Amino acid sequence: MGGGSARVLPHYVLSPVTSASGNDWGTRSEITYAPGVASDGVANEASIEAAVKSAEGADAVIIIVGDR
């Protein structure tokens, strides 16, 4: 809520997909990604369907949600 480390700006930012791909388990696994939202940031039937299709048949799924 604005105090302390909430104002610290990182030197760099890595996306979850980039971070996972660089890990040991990422090099031994197939990583697929689907945002679940359209390019305007709004979820629609097509974007949700693409995310579901990406997850189907997977041994593990990581879902990251947020409000922005």
C-alpha positions as CSV (number, residue, x, y, z in Angstrom):
1,M,0.0,0.0,0.0
2,G,2.8,2.3,-0.9
3,G,5.3,2.0,1.8
4,G,8.7,0.4,2.2
5,S,9.7,-2.1,-0.4
6,A,6.4,-1.5,-2.4
7,R,8.3,1.4,-4.0
8,V,11.4,-0.5,-5.0
9,L,11.8,-0.8,-8.7
10,P,13.5,-4.0,-9.9
11,H,16.6,-3.9,-12.1
12,Y,14.9,-6.3,-14.5
13,V,11.7,-8.3,-14.8
14,L,11.3,-11.8,-16.0
15,S,8.0,-13.3,-17.1
16,P,6.8,-16.5,-15.5
17,V,7.2,-18.3,-18.9
18,T,10.8,-17.0,-19.3
19,S,11.7,-18.0,-15.7
20,A,10.2,-21.5,-16.1
21,S,11.9,-22.1,-19.4
22,G,15.3,-21.3,-17.9
23,N,15.0,-23.7,-14.9
24,D,16.2,-27.3,-14.9
25,W,12.6,-28.7,-15.1
26,G,11.9,-26.3,-17.9
27,T,14.7,-27.8,-20.0
28,R,13.4,-31.3,-19.4
29,S,9.7,-30.5,-20.1
30,E,7.6,-29.0,-22.8
31,I,6.2,-25.6,-21.7
32,T,3.2,-24.2,-23.5
33,Y,1.6,-20.8,-22.8
34,A,-1.8,-19.3,-23.5
35,P,-2.7,-16.0,-22.0
36,G,-6.4,-16.7,-21.6
37,V,-7.2,-13.1,-22.5
38,A,-7.3,-11.3,-25.8
39,S,-4.7,-8.6,-26.7
40,D,-6.9,-6.0,-25.2
41,G,-6.7,-7.7,-21.8
42,V,-10.3,-8.9,-21.9
43,A,-11.2,-12.6,-21.7
44,N,-13.4,-13.8,-24.5
45,E,-14.6,-17.2,-25.6
46,A,-11.7,-17.7,-28.1
47,S,-8.9,-16.7,-25.7
48,I,-10.4,-18.9,-22.9
49,E,-10.7,-21.8,-25.4
50,A,-7.1,-21.5,-26.4
51,A,-5.9,-21.6,-22.8
52,V,-8.0,-24.7,-22.1
53,K,-6.7,-26.4,-25.2
54,S,-3.1,-25.6,-24.1
55,A,-3.8,-27.2,-20.7
56,E,-5.6,-30.3,-22.0
57,G,-3.5,-33.5,-21.6
58,A,-0.9,-31.8,-19.5
59,D,0.7,-33.6,-16.5
60,A,0.8,-30.3,-14.6
61,V,-0.7,-26.8,-15.1
62,I,0.4,-23.5,-13.6
63,I,-2.3,-20.9,-13.6
64,I,-1.3,-17.3,-12.9
65,V,-4.1,-14.8,-12.3
66,G,-4.1,-11.1,-11.5
67,D,-6.2,-8.0,-11.9
68,R,-3.9,-6.3,-14.4
